[in-house]
């Protein structure tokens, strides 16, 4: 059952905490990775930036309170990387958050799928 392989979540911003710049793009959630792909309109001269995060490298996921710009999602990795996303729709943010929490516990996920 592949209910955790998502269609893309569009209109997501990746925040760079060092330069205070935001990059717009699409967030993909697969069975093994969280992938952010920069929109082609942001940088028309070259291919868009891609950020790949292996689920195994994620230490914690935090969904912050809704703001006027969207719903912030903070991912802290085991390699000390911290990634800040702002998802425009709160429902999409909650779906990504809850799916990531399930995917971070693969043993429990396998048992749930087995019994369903």
C-alpha positions as CSV (number, residue, x, y, z in Angstrom):
1,X,0.0,0.0,0.0
2,X,1.7,3.3,-1.1
3,X,-0.5,5.8,0.6
4,X,2.5,7.7,1.7
5,X,3.9,8.5,-1.7
6,X,2.4,11.9,-2.4
7,X,1.6,14.1,-5.3
8,X,3.6,17.3,-5.2
9,X,2.8,20.1,-2.7
10,X,3.1,23.3,-4.7
11,X,3.7,26.9,-3.5
12,X,6.2,26.0,-0.8
13,X,8.9,28.4,0.3
14,X,12.3,27.2,1.5
15,X,13.7,29.8,3.9
16,X,17.5,30.5,4.1
17,X,18.1,31.6,7.6
18,X,21.6,33.0,6.8
19,X,20.6,35.3,3.9
20,X,16.9,35.8,4.8
21,X,16.0,34.8,1.2
22,X,13.1,32.6,0.3
23,X,13.0,30.2,-2.6
24,X,9.6,29.1,-4.0
25,X,9.2,25.6,-5.2
26,X,7.4,22.2,-4.9
27,X,7.8,19.7,-2.1
28,X,7.7,16.0,-2.9
29,X,7.3,13.3,-0.2
30,X,8.3,9.8,-1.2
31,X,8.7,6.6,0.7
32,X,12.4,7.4,1.3
33,X,13.0,11.1,0.7
34,X,11.6,14.6,1.2
35,X,12.5,16.5,-2.0
36,X,12.2,20.3,-2.6
37,X,12.6,21.5,-6.2
38,X,12.9,25.2,-6.9
39,X,10.4,26.6,-9.3
40,X,11.8,27.4,-12.7
41,X,10.5,31.0,-12.5
42,X,12.9,31.8,-9.6
43,X,16.0,31.1,-11.6
44,X,15.4,31.0,-15.3
45,X,19.0,30.8,-16.5
46,X,19.8,27.4,-14.9
47,X,18.2,24.4,-13.5
48,X,16.3,24.8,-10.3
49,X,17.9,24.0,-6.9
50,X,17.0,20.6,-5.4
51,X,17.2,19.7,-1.8
52,X,17.0,16.0,-1.0
53,X,16.5,14.8,2.6
54,X,16.6,11.1,3.4
55,X,14.0,10.2,6.0
56,X,16.6,8.3,8.0
57,X,18.5,11.6,8.5
58,X,15.5,13.5,10.0
59,X,15.8,13.8,13.8
60,X,12.7,15.9,14.4
61,X,9.8,17.6,12.6
62,X,8.1,20.6,14.1
63,X,4.9,22.3,12.8
64,X,4.7,25.8,14.0
65,X,1.6,28.0,14.4
66,X,-0.1,29.3,11.3
67,X,1.1,32.8,10.2
68,X,-0.1,35.2,7.5
69,X,2.5,33.8,5.1
70,X,1.6,30.2,5.6
71,X,2.3,27.3,7.9
72,X,6.0,26.9,8.9
73,X,7.5,23.4,9.1
74,X,11.0,23.0,10.6
75,X,13.0,19.9,10.0
76,X,16.1,19.2,12.1
77,X,18.4,16.6,10.6
78,X,20.9,14.3,12.4
79,X,23.7,15.9,10.4
80,X,22.9,19.2,12.2
81,X,21.1,20.7,9.1
82,X,18.0,22.7,9.8
83,X,15.5,23.2,7.0
84,X,12.6,25.8,7.2
85,X,9.7,25.4,4.9
86,X,6.6,27.5,4.7
87,X,3.6,25.7,3.2
88,X,0.9,28.0,1.9
89,X,-2.0,25.8,2.9
90,X,-2.3,24.6,6.5
91,X,-4.0,21.4,5.5
92,X,-1.1,20.5,3.2
93,X,1.4,21.3,5.9
94,X,-0.5,19.1,8.4
95,X,-0.6,16.2,5.9
96,X,3.2,16.5,5.2
97,X,3.9,16.7,9.0
98,X,1.7,13.7,9.9
99,X,3.1,11.6,7.0
100,X,6.7,12.4,8.0
101,X,6.0,11.4,11.6
102,X,4.6,8.1,10.3
103,X,7.5,7.6,7.9
104,X,10.1,8.3,10.7
105,X,8.8,5.1,12.4
106,X,9.1,2.5,9.7
107,X,8.6,-0.5,12.0
108,X,5.3,0.8,13.3
109,X,4.2,1.7,9.7
110,X,4.9,-1.9,8.5
111,X,2.8,-3.3,11.3
112,X,-0.1,-0.9,10.6
113,X,-0.1,-1.7,6.9
114,X,0.1,-5.5,7.6
115,X,-3.0,-5.4,9.8
116,X,-5.0,-3.2,7.5
